[in-house]
């Protein structure tokens, strides 16, 4: 399918600066397209994904993606979508965040071949510009009234905005102008909150480049959930791309728990499955929702893309073990991922009776209840029922010498740590 038609079918296009002009441009030549991210943390989260996956779609249609990490703009802070000033980060923190985010972006794009992606850091050119050059060569072209009309700035006038954040839009405009000049970049894409910054870039290109210079902007809608709650948030916080912050199992679980009302939209937004494949899954949602084929496809596609095939298979293995309760074949690392949020208890003594352990770890309220629970078959150790009230735990019950997993009833797990 033609690129823009595919983006429209997927619901990915929110605003365009010149729809007809961009359509003509993409039909006649292969262009460079850029999307940027500021390194406000040492990992991106899934809220960052849609613009970059859209950029990847451009690459798949023969265009060259320019992936920009904002080592300079990250030191300033984008006022977009913020009700108050950001806390300024140190140069060292931002540089560390830049290197972490670059590694994550490398998993999404292909950097080889004719239209291989280019990764740039705006600190490389912005840091060379002194304040007088900034004011004379760039500030002169952007009027105060023009900037005050921007929603991101206008919305902050009552609560207050520093000159630092006020000038952010010019810095991002300088990026677009620099990439136009040095990489023939003719299109910037970003989230819907970036419209003001993108159009400032087009204004700067119009003023600073030779007459007839033409560039374009395209924004992507804010990802929402059908029930009105915020996309990309769980009870434990944001869903990060860094497996140290959000394990591949948790990442997989986030996608597989997508509601029926959202799953087809997310398949269109986030996966590279074809129109035919997505329509078949949509049919499945309507006729056999209990099979959750669409959710499984979404979870598999996303986990494979961000964490790789091995991590995907591990996430599936943990999920299956948790569903069946048969956890004895999980590794200590897999136990840590799958049971990160369950109550835990540290057992210091080498050999402890099961009855004592159930009481000490607050799994059963008393020794009498602990004995009853064991006799009634309500207690499992590493997925296997134990009905012997005299049972004493040994090294054989420790997974890699680190953990024992005790279950009371069907779902109440406690992780015993050694």
The 8 nearest C-alpha neighbors of each residue, nearest first, counted from 0:
[[1, 5, 2, 4, 3, 274, 273, 6],
 [0, 2, 4, 3, 5, 60, 6, 26],
 [3, 1, 5, 4, 6, 0, 60, 57],
 [4, 2, 6, 5, 1, 7, 22, 12],
 [3, 5, 7, 6, 1, 2, 8, 0],
 [4, 6, 8, 2, 3, 7, 0, 1],
 [7, 5, 3, 9, 11, 4, 8, 12],
 [6, 8, 10, 4, 9, 5, 12, 11],
 [9, 7, 5, 10, 6, 4, 11, 267],
 [8, 10, 267, 6, 7, 11, 268, 5],
 [11, 9, 7, 8, 12, 6, 268, 267],
 [10, 12, 6, 9, 219, 7, 220, 13],
 [13, 11, 219, 10, 7, 14, 6, 218],
 [12, 14, 219, 220, 218, 11, 191, 15],
 [15, 13, 218, 217, 12, 16, 219, 191],
 [16, 14, 217, 17, 18, 216, 218, 13],
 [15, 17, 216, 215, 18, 217, 14, 198],
 [18, 16, 20, 15, 19, 21, 215, 216],
 [17, 19, 21, 20, 15, 22, 16, 23],
 [20, 18, 22, 21, 17, 23, 24, 16],
 [19, 21, 23, 17, 22, 18, 24, 215],
 [20, 22, 24, 18, 23, 19, 17, 25],
 [21, 23, 19, 25, 20, 24, 18, 26],
 [24, 22, 26, 20, 21, 25, 19, 27],
 [23, 25, 21, 26, 27, 22, 28, 20],
 [26, 24, 22, 23, 27, 28, 21, 29],
 [27, 25, 23, 24, 28, 22, 29, 21],
 [26, 28, 24, 25, 23, 29, 22, 30],
 [29, 27, 25, 26, 24, 30, 62, 23],
 [28, 30, 62, 61, 25, 31, 27, 63],
 [31, 29, 62, 28, 63, 32, 185, 184],
 [30, 32, 184, 63, 64, 62, 185, 183],
 [33, 31, 186, 64, 184, 187, 65, 63],
 [34, 32, 65, 187, 64, 66, 188, 186],
 [33, 35, 188, 66, 187, 189, 67, 65],
 [36, 34, 67, 68, 66, 33, 37, 69],
 [37, 35, 68, 69, 38, 67, 34, 47],
 [36, 38, 69, 73, 39, 68, 72, 35],
 [39, 37, 96, 40, 73, 97, 93, 69],
 [38, 40, 37, 73, 41, 93, 96, 88],
 [41, 39, 38, 42, 96, 43, 93, 37],
 [42, 40, 96, 99, 100, 38, 95, 43],
 [43, 41, 40, 100, 241, 99, 240, 44],
 [42, 44, 240, 239, 47, 100, 45, 40],
 [45, 43, 239, 240, 46, 238, 47, 42],
 [44, 46, 48, 47, 238, 231, 239, 240],
 [45, 47, 44, 48, 231, 49, 230, 222],
 [48, 46, 45, 44, 49, 43, 50, 51],
 [47, 49, 45, 51, 46, 50, 52, 44],
 [48, 50, 52, 51, 53, 47, 269, 268],
 [51, 49, 53, 189, 52, 48, 54, 190],
 [52, 50, 54, 53, 48, 49, 55, 34],
 [51, 53, 55, 49, 54, 50, 48, 56],
 [54, 52, 56, 50, 51, 55, 49, 57],
 [53, 55, 51, 57, 52, 56, 64, 50],
 [54, 56, 52, 58, 53, 57, 51, 59],
 [57, 55, 59, 53, 58, 54, 52, 60],
 [58, 56, 60, 54, 55, 62, 59, 61],
 [57, 59, 62, 55, 61, 60, 56, 63],
 [60, 58, 56, 57, 61, 55, 62, 54],
 [59, 61, 57, 58, 62, 56, 2, 1],
 [62, 60, 58, 59, 29, 114, 57, 63],
 [63, 61, 58, 29, 30, 57, 31, 60],
 [62, 64, 31, 114, 58, 116, 32, 115],
 [65, 63, 116, 32, 33, 31, 58, 66],
 [64, 66, 33, 117, 116, 118, 32, 67],
 [65, 67, 118, 34, 33, 35, 117, 64],
 [68, 66, 35, 119, 120, 118, 34, 69],
 [67, 69, 120, 36, 35, 37, 70, 119],
 [70, 68, 37, 72, 71, 73, 121, 120],
 [69, 71, 122, 73, 120, 121, 72, 68],
 [72, 70, 122, 69, 73, 74, 121, 125],
 [71, 73, 69, 75, 74, 70, 76, 37],
 [72, 74, 37, 71, 69, 70, 75, 76],
 [73, 75, 72, 71, 76, 88, 87, 70],
 [76, 74, 72, 73, 164, 163, 167, 87],
 [77, 75, 73, 164, 74, 85, 72, 78],
 [76, 78, 79, 167, 164, 75, 72, 168],
 [77, 79, 81, 164, 151, 80, 76, 84],
 [80, 78, 151, 77, 81, 192, 193, 152],
 [79, 81, 78, 192, 82, 151, 77, 154],
 [82, 80, 78, 79, 83, 84, 85, 77],
 [83, 81, 155, 80, 84, 158, 78, 154],
 [82, 84, 81, 85, 158, 159, 160, 155],
 [85, 83, 86, 160, 78, 82, 81, 161],
 [84, 86, 87, 76, 83, 78, 81, 77],
 [85, 87, 88, 84, 76, 75, 83, 74],
 [88, 86, 85, 74, 89, 75, 76, 73],
 [87, 89, 74, 92, 86, 93, 90, 73],
 [88, 90, 92, 91, 93, 87, 74, 94],
 [89, 91, 93, 92, 94, 88, 74, 70],
 [92, 90, 94, 89, 93, 95, 88, 96],
 [93, 91, 95, 89, 94, 90, 96, 88],
 [92, 94, 96, 90, 95, 91, 97, 38],
 [93, 95, 97, 91, 96, 92, 90, 98],
 [94, 96, 92, 98, 93, 97, 91, 99],
 [95, 97, 41, 93, 99, 38, 94, 98],
 [98, 96, 94, 100, 95, 99, 38, 93],
 [97, 99, 101, 95, 96, 100, 94, 102],
 [100, 98, 96, 102, 97, 101, 41, 42],
 [101, 99, 103, 97, 102, 98, 42, 96],
 [100, 102, 104, 98, 103, 99, 97, 105],
 [103, 101, 105, 100, 99, 104, 98, 106],
 [102, 104, 100, 105, 101, 106, 99, 107],
 [105, 103, 101, 106, 107, 102, 100, 108],
 [104, 106, 102, 103, 107, 108, 101, 109],
 [105, 107, 104, 103, 108, 305, 102, 304],
 [108, 106, 104, 105, 304, 109, 305, 55],
 [109, 107, 105, 106, 110, 55, 116, 104],
 [108, 110, 111, 115, 116, 107, 105, 106],
 [111, 109, 115, 116, 108, 117, 112, 105],
 [112, 110, 115, 109, 113, 116, 114, 108],
 [113, 111, 115, 114, 110, 109, 116, 63],
 [114, 112, 115, 111, 63, 61, 116, 110],
 [113, 115, 63, 112, 62, 116, 61, 58],
 [116, 114, 110, 111, 112, 113, 109, 63],
 [115, 117, 110, 64, 65, 63, 109, 114],
 [118, 116, 65, 66, 64, 119, 115, 110],
 [117, 119, 66, 65, 67, 116, 120, 68],
 [120, 118, 67, 66, 68, 121, 117, 65],
 [119, 121, 68, 122, 67, 69, 70, 123],
 [120, 122, 123, 69, 71, 124, 70, 125],
 [121, 123, 71, 70, 125, 126, 120, 124],
 [124, 122, 121, 120, 125, 126, 127, 119],
 [123, 125, 122, 127, 126, 121, 128, 120],
 [126, 124, 122, 127, 128, 121, 123, 71],
 [125, 127, 122, 124, 128, 123, 71, 129],
 [128, 126, 125, 124, 129, 123, 122, 132],
 [129, 127, 125, 126, 132, 133, 130, 124],
 [130, 128, 132, 131, 133, 127, 126, 125],
 [129, 131, 133, 132, 134, 128, 135, 127],
 [132, 130, 134, 133, 129, 135, 136, 128],
 [133, 131, 135, 129, 136, 134, 130, 128],
 [132, 134, 130, 137, 131, 136, 135, 129],
 [133, 135, 138, 131, 132, 137, 136, 130],
 [136, 134, 132, 139, 133, 137, 138, 131],
 [137, 135, 132, 133, 134, 139, 138, 140],
 [136, 138, 133, 139, 140, 134, 135, 141],
 [137, 139, 134, 140, 141, 135, 133, 136],
 [138, 140, 137, 135, 141, 136, 134, 142],
 [141, 139, 138, 137, 142, 206, 203, 136],
 [142, 140, 138, 139, 143, 145, 137, 146],
 [143, 141, 145, 144, 146, 140, 139, 138],
 [142, 144, 146, 145, 147, 141, 148, 138],
 [143, 145, 147, 146, 142, 148, 141, 149],
 [146, 144, 142, 143, 148, 147, 141, 149],
 [147, 145, 143, 148, 144, 149, 142, 152],
 [148, 146, 144, 149, 145, 153, 152, 143],
 [147, 149, 146, 145, 153, 144, 150, 152],
 [148, 150, 147, 146, 152, 151, 195, 153],
 [151, 149, 153, 152, 154, 148, 195, 147],
 [150, 152, 79, 149, 154, 153, 78, 80],
 [151, 153, 155, 150, 154, 149, 147, 156],
 [154, 152, 150, 155, 156, 147, 151, 149],
 [155, 153, 152, 151, 150, 156, 157, 82],
 [156, 154, 152, 158, 153, 159, 157, 160],
 [155, 157, 159, 153, 158, 154, 160, 152],
 [156, 158, 159, 155, 154, 153, 160, 152],
 [157, 159, 155, 156, 83, 160, 82, 154],
 [160, 158, 156, 155, 157, 161, 83, 84],
 [159, 161, 155, 156, 165, 164, 162, 84],
 [160, 162, 163, 164, 165, 159, 84, 166],
 [161, 163, 165, 164, 166, 160, 167, 159],
 [164, 162, 161, 165, 166, 75, 167, 76],
 [163, 165, 167, 166, 161, 162, 78, 76],
 [164, 166, 162, 163, 167, 161, 160, 152],
 [165, 167, 164, 169, 168, 163, 162, 170],
 [168, 166, 164, 170, 169, 165, 77, 171],
 [167, 169, 196, 171, 170, 166, 172, 199],
 [170, 168, 172, 167, 166, 171, 173, 199],
 [171, 169, 173, 167, 172, 168, 174, 166],
 [170, 172, 174, 168, 173, 169, 196, 167],
 [200, 171, 173, 169, 175, 174, 170, 199],
 [172, 174, 176, 170, 171, 175, 177, 169],
 [175, 173, 171, 177, 172, 176, 178, 170],
 [176, 174, 178, 172, 200, 177, 173, 179],
 [175, 177, 173, 179, 204, 174, 178, 180],
 [178, 176, 174, 180, 179, 175, 173, 181],
 [177, 179, 182, 181, 175, 180, 184, 176],
 [180, 178, 184, 183, 176, 177, 182, 181],
 [179, 181, 177, 178, 183, 182, 176, 184],
 [180, 182, 178, 179, 183, 177, 184, 176],
 [183, 181, 178, 184, 179, 180, 31, 177],
 [182, 184, 179, 180, 181, 185, 31, 178],
 [185, 183, 179, 31, 182, 178, 32, 186],
 [186, 184, 214, 215, 179, 31, 183, 32],
 [187, 185, 215, 32, 216, 214, 184, 33],
 [188, 186, 33, 216, 32, 34, 217, 215],
 [189, 187, 217, 34, 218, 216, 33, 186],
 [190, 188, 218, 50, 193, 34, 219, 191],
 [189, 191, 219, 218, 192, 193, 50, 220],
 [190, 192, 218, 193, 219, 220, 194, 221],
 [191, 193, 190, 194, 79, 80, 195, 189],
 [194, 192, 196, 191, 190, 195, 189, 197],
 [195, 193, 197, 196, 192, 191, 198, 218],
 [194, 196, 198, 197, 193, 149, 199, 150],
 [195, 197, 168, 199, 193, 194, 198, 171],
 [196, 198, 200, 194, 199, 195, 193, 216],
 [199, 197, 201, 200, 195, 196, 194, 202],
 [200, 198, 202, 196, 201, 197, 172, 195],
 [172, 199, 201, 197, 203, 198, 202, 175],
 [200, 202, 198, 204, 199, 203, 205, 214],
 [203, 201, 199, 205, 200, 204, 198, 206],
 [202, 204, 206, 200, 205, 201, 207, 199],
 [205, 203, 201, 207, 176, 208, 206, 202],
 [204, 206, 202, 203, 207, 208, 201, 212],
 [205, 207, 203, 204, 208, 202, 140, 209],
 [208, 206, 204, 203, 205, 209, 176, 140],
 [207, 209, 204, 205, 206, 212, 210, 180],
 [210, 208, 212, 211, 207, 205, 206, 204],
 [209, 211, 212, 208, 205, 206, 207, 213],
 [210, 212, 213, 209, 205, 208, 214, 204],
 [213, 211, 210, 209, 208, 205, 214, 204],
 [212, 214, 211, 215, 185, 205, 204, 201],
 [213, 215, 185, 186, 201, 212, 216, 204],
 [216, 214, 186, 16, 185, 187, 17, 21],
 [215, 217, 187, 16, 186, 15, 188, 197],
 [218, 216, 15, 188, 14, 187, 16, 189],
 [219, 217, 189, 191, 14, 190, 13, 188],
 [218, 220, 13, 190, 12, 191, 11, 189],
 [221, 219, 13, 191, 222, 190, 11, 12],
 [220, 222, 223, 191, 219, 190, 192, 13],
 [223, 221, 220, 230, 224, 46, 49, 229],
 [224, 222, 230, 221, 229, 225, 227, 228],
 [223, 225, 227, 226, 230, 228, 261, 229],
 [224, 226, 227, 261, 260, 223, 228, 258],
 [227, 225, 224, 228, 223, 260, 229, 261],
 [226, 228, 224, 225, 229, 223, 230, 222],
 [229, 227, 226, 224, 230, 223, 225, 232],
 [228, 230, 232, 223, 224, 231, 227, 222],
 [229, 231, 223, 232, 224, 222, 228, 46],
 [232, 230, 238, 237, 45, 46, 229, 233],
 [233, 231, 237, 236, 230, 229, 238, 234],
 [232, 234, 236, 235, 237, 231, 238, 253],
 [235, 233, 236, 232, 237, 238, 231, 340],
 [234, 236, 233, 237, 232, 238, 340, 245],
 [237, 235, 233, 232, 234, 238, 231, 239],
 [236, 238, 232, 239, 231, 233, 44, 235],
 [237, 239, 44, 231, 45, 245, 232, 236],
 [240, 238, 44, 245, 241, 237, 43, 244],
 [239, 241, 44, 43, 242, 42, 45, 245],
 [240, 242, 243, 239, 244, 42, 245, 43],
 [243, 241, 246, 245, 244, 247, 240, 239],
 [244, 242, 241, 245, 246, 240, 239, 247],
 [243, 245, 242, 241, 239, 246, 240, 238],
 [246, 244, 242, 239, 243, 249, 238, 241],
 [247, 245, 242, 249, 248, 243, 250, 336],
 [246, 248, 250, 249, 242, 251, 310, 314],
 [247, 249, 314, 251, 246, 250, 252, 336],
 [250, 248, 252, 246, 251, 247, 245, 253],
 [249, 251, 247, 253, 248, 252, 246, 245],
 [252, 250, 248, 298, 249, 253, 254, 302],
 [251, 253, 249, 255, 250, 254, 256, 248],
 [254, 252, 250, 256, 251, 255, 249, 257],
 [253, 255, 298, 256, 257, 252, 251, 297],
 [256, 254, 294, 252, 298, 257, 253, 295],
 [255, 257, 254, 253, 252, 258, 294, 251],
 [258, 256, 254, 255, 262, 294, 261, 259],
 [257, 259, 260, 261, 262, 256, 294, 225],
 [258, 260, 262, 261, 257, 284, 288, 263],
 [259, 261, 258, 262, 225, 263, 257, 264],
 [262, 260, 258, 259, 264, 263, 225, 265],
 [261, 263, 265, 259, 264, 257, 258, 260],
 [264, 262, 266, 265, 261, 281, 267, 277],
 [263, 265, 267, 262, 266, 261, 268, 9],
 [266, 264, 268, 262, 267, 263, 269, 261],
 [265, 267, 263, 270, 264, 268, 269, 297],
 [268, 266, 9, 264, 265, 269, 270, 263],
 [269, 267, 265, 266, 9, 264, 270, 11],
 [268, 270, 266, 265, 267, 49, 52, 271],
 [271, 269, 266, 272, 267, 268, 300, 301],
 [270, 272, 273, 269, 267, 266, 56, 300],
 [271, 273, 270, 276, 277, 274, 266, 267],
 [272, 274, 276, 275, 277, 271, 278, 270],
 [273, 275, 277, 276, 278, 272, 267, 5],
 [274, 276, 278, 273, 277, 279, 272, 280],
 [277, 275, 273, 279, 278, 274, 272, 280],
 [276, 278, 280, 274, 279, 275, 281, 273],
 [277, 279, 281, 275, 280, 276, 274, 282],
 [280, 278, 282, 276, 277, 281, 275, 283],
 [281, 279, 283, 277, 293, 282, 278, 284],
 [282, 280, 278, 284, 283, 279, 263, 277],
 [281, 283, 279, 285, 280, 284, 286, 278],
 [282, 284, 280, 287, 286, 281, 285, 288],
 [285, 283, 288, 281, 282, 287, 286, 280],
 [284, 286, 282, 283, 287, 288, 281, 259],
 [285, 287, 283, 284, 282, 288, 281, 289],
 [288, 286, 283, 289, 284, 290, 285, 291],
 [287, 289, 284, 290, 291, 285, 286, 283],
 [290, 288, 291, 287, 284, 292, 286, 283],
 [289, 291, 288, 292, 287, 283, 284, 293],
 [292, 290, 294, 288, 289, 293, 295, 284],
 [291, 293, 295, 290, 294, 296, 280, 283],
 [294, 292, 296, 280, 295, 291, 297, 262],
 [295, 293, 255, 297, 291, 296, 292, 298],
 [294, 296, 292, 298, 297, 293, 255, 299],
 [295, 297, 293, 299, 294, 298, 300, 292],
 [296, 298, 294, 300, 295, 299, 266, 301],
 [299, 297, 254, 255, 295, 251, 301, 296],
 [298, 300, 296, 302, 297, 301, 303, 295],
 [301, 299, 297, 303, 298, 302, 296, 304],
 [302, 300, 304, 298, 303, 299, 297, 305],
 [303, 301, 299, 305, 304, 306, 311, 300],
 [302, 304, 307, 308, 300, 301, 306, 311],
 [305, 303, 301, 302, 307, 306, 300, 107],
 [304, 306, 302, 303, 307, 301, 106, 240],
 [307, 305, 302, 303, 310, 304, 247, 311],
 [308, 306, 303, 310, 309, 304, 305, 311],
 [307, 309, 311, 303, 310, 312, 306, 302],
 [308, 310, 312, 311, 307, 313, 306, 303],
 [311, 309, 313, 312, 308, 307, 306, 314],
 [312, 310, 308, 314, 313, 309, 302, 303],
 [313, 311, 315, 309, 314, 310, 316, 308],
 [312, 314, 316, 310, 311, 315, 317, 309],
 [313, 315, 248, 311, 317, 316, 312, 318],
 [316, 314, 318, 312, 313, 317, 319, 311],
 [315, 317, 313, 319, 314, 318, 312, 320],
 [318, 316, 320, 314, 319, 315, 321, 313],
 [319, 317, 315, 321, 316, 320, 314, 322],
 [318, 320, 322, 316, 317, 321, 315, 323],
 [321, 319, 317, 325, 326, 323, 322, 318],
 [322, 320, 324, 318, 319, 323, 317, 326],
 [321, 323, 319, 320, 324, 318, 325, 317],
 [322, 324, 320, 325, 321, 319, 326, 382],
 [323, 325, 321, 382, 320, 322, 326, 319],
 [326, 324, 382, 320, 323, 327, 321, 381],
 [325, 327, 320, 382, 328, 329, 381, 324],
 [326, 328, 381, 329, 325, 382, 398, 383],
 [329, 327, 326, 330, 325, 320, 381, 398],
 [328, 330, 326, 327, 333, 334, 331, 317],
 [329, 331, 333, 332, 334, 328, 398, 399],
 [332, 330, 334, 333, 398, 399, 335, 329],
 [331, 333, 335, 330, 334, 336, 329, 337],
 [334, 332, 336, 330, 335, 331, 329, 337],
 [333, 335, 331, 337, 332, 336, 338, 330],
 [336, 334, 332, 333, 339, 338, 337, 331],
 [337, 335, 333, 334, 339, 338, 246, 248],
 [336, 338, 334, 335, 339, 333, 317, 248],
 [339, 337, 341, 335, 340, 336, 334, 414],
 [338, 340, 335, 336, 337, 341, 334, 342],
 [341, 339, 338, 342, 337, 343, 336, 335],
 [340, 342, 338, 339, 413, 412, 343, 414],
 [343, 341, 413, 414, 340, 344, 412, 339],
 [344, 342, 414, 413, 415, 341, 345, 416],
 [343, 345, 415, 360, 416, 346, 414, 342],
 [344, 346, 416, 415, 417, 347, 343, 360],
 [345, 347, 417, 348, 416, 344, 415, 349],
 [346, 348, 345, 417, 349, 416, 350, 351],
 [349, 347, 350, 346, 351, 417, 345, 356],
 [348, 350, 347, 351, 393, 346, 394, 392],
 [351, 349, 348, 392, 393, 391, 352, 394],
 [352, 350, 391, 392, 353, 356, 348, 349],
 [353, 351, 391, 355, 354, 390, 392, 356],
 [352, 354, 356, 355, 391, 390, 357, 351],
 [353, 355, 357, 352, 356, 369, 366, 370],
 [356, 354, 358, 352, 357, 353, 359, 351],
 [355, 357, 359, 353, 358, 354, 360, 352],
 [358, 356, 362, 354, 363, 360, 355, 359],
 [357, 359, 361, 355, 363, 356, 360, 365],
 [360, 358, 356, 361, 357, 355, 362, 344],
 [359, 361, 357, 362, 358, 344, 356, 343],
 [362, 360, 358, 363, 359, 364, 357, 356],
 [361, 363, 357, 360, 358, 364, 407, 413],
 [362, 364, 358, 369, 357, 361, 365, 368],
 [365, 363, 358, 361, 368, 362, 366, 369],
 [366, 364, 368, 367, 363, 358, 369, 357],
 [365, 367, 369, 368, 370, 354, 358, 355],
 [366, 368, 370, 365, 369, 371, 364, 372],
 [367, 369, 371, 365, 366, 370, 372, 363],
 [368, 370, 366, 372, 363, 367, 371, 354],
 [371, 369, 373, 367, 368, 372, 388, 374],
 [370, 372, 368, 374, 369, 373, 375, 367],
 [373, 371, 369, 377, 375, 370, 374, 368],
 [374, 372, 386, 370, 376, 371, 375, 378],
 [373, 375, 386, 371, 376, 372, 370, 388],
 [376, 374, 372, 373, 377, 371, 386, 378],
 [375, 377, 373, 374, 386, 378, 384, 372],
 [376, 378, 408, 372, 407, 375, 373, 379],
 [379, 377, 407, 373, 376, 406, 384, 385],
 [378, 380, 384, 383, 406, 382, 405, 385],
 [381, 379, 405, 383, 382, 404, 384, 406],
 [382, 380, 404, 327, 326, 383, 405, 403],
 [381, 383, 325, 380, 326, 324, 379, 327],
 [384, 382, 379, 380, 381, 385, 325, 327],
 [385, 383, 379, 378, 376, 380, 386, 382],
 [384, 386, 379, 387, 378, 373, 383, 376],
 [385, 387, 373, 374, 376, 388, 384, 375],
 [386, 388, 390, 389, 385, 373, 374, 370],
 [389, 387, 390, 370, 373, 386, 374, 354],
 [390, 388, 387, 391, 352, 353, 354, 386],
 [389, 391, 387, 388, 353, 352, 392, 354],
 [392, 390, 352, 353, 351, 389, 393, 350],
 [391, 393, 351, 350, 352, 396, 353, 390],
 [392, 394, 395, 396, 350, 391, 397, 349],
 [395, 393, 397, 396, 400, 392, 398, 349],
 [394, 396, 393, 397, 398, 392, 400, 399],
 [397, 395, 394, 393, 403, 392, 398, 381],
 [398, 396, 400, 403, 402, 394, 395, 401],
 [397, 399, 402, 400, 401, 331, 403, 396],
 [400, 398, 401, 397, 331, 402, 330, 394],
 [401, 399, 397, 398, 402, 394, 417, 396],
 [402, 400, 417, 399, 398, 416, 397, 331],
 [403, 401, 416, 398, 397, 415, 400, 417],
 [404, 402, 415, 397, 414, 396, 398, 381],
 [405, 403, 414, 381, 380, 413, 415, 402],
 [404, 406, 380, 413, 379, 412, 381, 403],
 [405, 407, 412, 379, 411, 378, 408, 413],
 [408, 406, 378, 411, 377, 409, 412, 379],
 [409, 407, 377, 410, 411, 406, 378, 379],
 [408, 410, 411, 407, 406, 377, 324, 412],
 [409, 411, 408, 412, 406, 407, 324, 321],
 [410, 412, 407, 406, 408, 409, 413, 405],
 [413, 411, 406, 405, 410, 341, 407, 414],
 [414, 412, 342, 405, 343, 341, 404, 406],
 [413, 415, 343, 404, 403, 416, 342, 344],
 [414, 416, 344, 403, 402, 343, 345, 404],
 [417, 415, 345, 402, 401, 346, 344, 414],
 [416, 401, 346, 345, 402, 347, 415, 400]]
